[in-house]
Amino acid sequence: MSSYIELNDIYTQVNILEKIIGRRGFNLDELFQNFNLEKDEFDRFGLNKITQERVLGLDAVNEHDKLMILGKPGVGKTTFLKYLAIQCNRGEFAATKIPIFIPLKKYAETENSPYLSSYMIKWFEDCKITNASEKLERILTEGRGLILLDGLDEVREEDSERVIRNIESFYSRYDKNKFAVTCRIAAKEYTFTQFTEVEVADFDDEQIKTFVNSWFKIKQLTDYPKHFLEQIENNPTIKELGNNPLLLTLLCLEFEDSGNFPSDRADLYARATNTLLRKWDNKRNIYRDQVYKELTPKRKEGLLSQIAFKTFDKKEYFFKLDFG
């Protein structure tokens, strides 16, 4: 974007799924019950038609004192934590708490590898808070902290064990406080004890509408929301991109230029893929661990394309997980 947008002007309430989508178990017979490729009835699990009940994100944080918030790339995990911090600071959420937002990547890469409490003291001091150590200890001992730890998946592998150990030690000592940790789904196998795991839900139709209306209101393009929403209703594959807040932003930027989507849909999908797989991390200077060091993103796309072609050609639409 050429200019920033105030969070409260664009923020759309996040919904939470209390059962992790990727951990649902199905056998092949169950999968084929809702599958008819000839009638274009192909429910790609986890991408659409989520039927389980959604819970408002604020309600989930209210209900659980220790929450692990999982989600796909670009689904709004960081934005949600920042929103919580702002609302708490304004006294509109958890008014008796004091929000402490910690980007775990930045913490992990801090010189001399400080303990989490030491890092917080330094953060207080940078905010010109006098007697920072004493005041932080009082906040934490009294259980008045809203501790928001963002991006566990963004921590480098060589720092991961140390960071997890420090988080464990911290919440064990100051367990009266309220905690929320975010992480990409399937990025870390580790689970914190006493934490409830939830997943950020994709945007539904109402959330897409709210976001789009807010976006074009800010841009003073009052006629655009109606045409935008009409076009995605007539093109389900583009609308599916809009279920992800990051890609919905991309769609709004594309539509903003001409009041239309690009005529070449493949180009739009390529940009969406590039945004999720490369651009989003690069913009934030995040370098994730690579299992196969020489497998470039382009080669990964080629590999996945080959797998997709071969399996669809053989009508093998599902993979069976081998637990052996």
N, C-alpha and C positions, 0 to 999 in steps of 0.2 A: 504494500500500500504506500501511496505517496505521502500520506499523513496519518497520524495515529487517531484512534477513536477511543473516547472515554469508555471504560469498562461498563459503567452503569447504563450508558446509552445503548449498548448493544447486547448486554448480557441476557441470555435466555436460560431459564431455570433448568438445572440438570436433574435427570431422573436416574434412579439407581435400580439395578436388578440384584435381588438378594441370592439368586442362584447363578453361578458362573456359566455362561453359555457354552464355552468350550469344554466343560466337564460333564455335559449331558451324555449319557450313554444310549446308543441305539444299535439294534442289530439290523441286518440288511433288509429283512422283511418290513420292519417299521419304517425304514427310510423310503422304500418303494411305495408305501401306502399313499404318499402325497406327491408322487412323481409320475408325470406323464409328459414326456418331451414333445410328443406330437401335438398335444394341446397347449404347449408352452406353459405347462404347470411344473415348474422346477423350483422348489423352495430351497435356495442355497442357505443352509443352516447358519445362523449367526449374522446374515446380511439383511434379512427381512422377515416379516411375519412373526415377530417375537410375541408370543401370547402370554408369557408370564406377567404377573402384576408388577407395575413400576411404582417405586416409592420416591417421593420428592427427596432430592439430595440433602437438603437442609434437615429434613425429618430423620434421615438415616444417621446423620452426624449427631443429632440431638439424642437419638435412641441409644447409640453405641459409644462408649467412652474410648474404645480402641478400634480403629477402623482401617483396614487395608483396602484402598480403592484402586481396583484394577481397571484397565481399559485399553482399547486399541489406539494406535497412533492418531493424534489429531482429534480425539473425541472430547477433549476439554478438561482433562484432569488438572493441569496446572492452573488454568483459568478458574476452575471451581475452587481450588484452595485459596487463590488470591481473592476471590469474591468473598469467601468465608472470612478471611483476615480483615477485609475492608468493612464488611457488615458487622463483625465483632467489634472492630475499632469504633464504629459509629453507635454501638449499643443496640443494634437492630437484630443481632443474633448472639446468643450466649453472652448476654450483657455483663455478667459478673466475671467473665474471663478476659485474659490479656493475650492477644494472638502473637505467636512467634512463628514466622514463616522462614523455613530453612531450605534453600535449594541444595539437595544432597550432593550434586556434582561439584558445586562450588565448595561445599564443606569438605568433601573428600580430597580435593586438590589443594587445600590450605596448607601452607608451609608448616612443618613441624608436627603435622597430624594431631591436632588438639582433640581432647575429649569434647563431646557435644556440649556439655555445660560450659567449658572454657570458651568454645566458639561463640556461644550465646552471650557470654559476658563481654567478649570483644565487640560483638554486634551492638550490645547496649551502649558500650562506651563510644562507639562510632556515632551513635544517635545522641551523644552528649548527655547521657543519663549519668548523674553523679551516684557514687556508691553502688556501681552496677552489680558487683558480686553479691553484696548484701541484699539488694532489692530483688535480684533474680532468685536467690535462694529462698527468700520469703514467699515470692509468687509460687514457686514450684512446691515448696513444703506445704503451703496452704491449699494446693490443688487448684490454683486460679489460672493455670496456663492452658491455652488452646495451642497445642504443639502441632504445626503443619509441616510435614517432612515430604518434600516434593522430588519425585524422579529417582526412585531407587534403581530403576533400570539404566539410568544415565551414568551411574558410578562405574568406573573402569574395573575390569576383573581383578587387577592387582590390589585395588583398594576395597573391594566388595566385602571381604571377610572382616576387615577391621571396622568398616562402617556399620555393618550389621551387628557386630559385637558391641560397639559403642551405643547403638540404639537400644539394644537389649538391656544393657547395663543401666541406661538412662531411664527407660520406662519402668524398670523393676524398682529403681530407687524412688522415682517420683510418680508412682502409679495412681495418685489421686487426680492427676491432670487428664485432660481430654486430648487424645492423639488421633491424627489422620495421616496415613502414609500413602503416596501414590506410586504406581508402578505399571509399566506396560504389561498387558496380559501375556502370559507364557514367557516373559523375559527372565524371570527369576523363579526357581523352584522352591526357594526358601519361604517358610511361613513363620511369622512371629506368633509365639504362644499368646493366648488371651485376646488376639486380634480377630475380629470378624471380617471375613473377606466378602466384598461386594464388587459389582461391575458397573461402570458407567454405561447407561443404555444409549443406543443410537437415537438421534432425533426422530420423533414421530411427526406426523403431518402438522400438528398444531405448533410444535416447536419450530419447524421449518418456516411456517407462515409468520410466526412472531419474529424470528431472526430476520427474514427477508424484509418485512415491513419496517423494522427498526433500521436496517442497513440503508435502505433507499430513502427513508425519512431524513437520516443524517446527511445523505448526499443530495437532498432536495430534489429527488427525482420521483415525484409523487405518482406518476402514471406507471412506473416500472413494476411495482410489486404484483399488480394484477396480471400483467403480461408474463412476468417471470413464472408465477404460480400456474398459469394456464399452460405454459409450454412444458413445464416439468410433469404436469398431470398427463399430458399427451405423449410423454416420452419417459416411460418407467425406468429405463436404464440410466438416464441422466438424473432422475429423481433419486435413484438409489445412491448416487454419489452424494446427494444433498443430505443423506442421513448422518453423514459425518460432518461436524461443525467446521473442521479445517477445509474440507473439500467444498462445503457449502459457501464458505468465504471465497474460494477460488471461482465457483460458479457466479457469485455476485460480481466479482471483479470482471469476469469475462462478459457478463451481461451488461454491465455498466457502460462499457465502451460503445456499444452499438444498439442496445435494446434488444439483443438477440444472442443466441448461442452460436458458436462457430458452425459453419455448414459441414465441416469435416469432423464428425463425431470421434473418429479414431484419434485425431490430434488432441481433442479435449481429454479423452481417456489417458493418453500418453502423458499429458501434463499432470493429470491427477496422480498417476503412478509415480512420476518423477517427484512430485511434491511429497508424497508419503515416504518414498524409499530413500530419497537423497536430500532434496532441498530443505526440508523441515529441520533435519539434524544439522546440516551444514550452516544454516542461518544462526543456529544457537551454539556452534562450535562443539558439537557432540560427536565423538568418534566411538562407535560401538565395537565390541570385540567381534572379530571375524573368525569363525570356525575354520573356513577355508581361505587362507590368506590371499591366494592368487585368483580367487573367483570374483571377478569384477561385477558390478551391477549389471552391465550389458550382458555378460555371460550368464548371469543368474536368470535374466529375462529369457535368454535363448534356451536355457535348460528347462525352465518352467513351461515355455511355449511348446517345446518338443514333448514334454510329458502330457500337456493338455491335448495336443493333437493326437498322440498315440492312443491315449485312454478314451477320448471321445470317439475316435475312429473305431475302436473296438467295443464301444458302448459300455465301457467300464467307468461308470459315473461316481462310484464311491470306493474308498479305500478301507480295508478292514485292518484295524489295529491288532498287531500281533503282540500279545503279552508274554510270549515265550522268550 
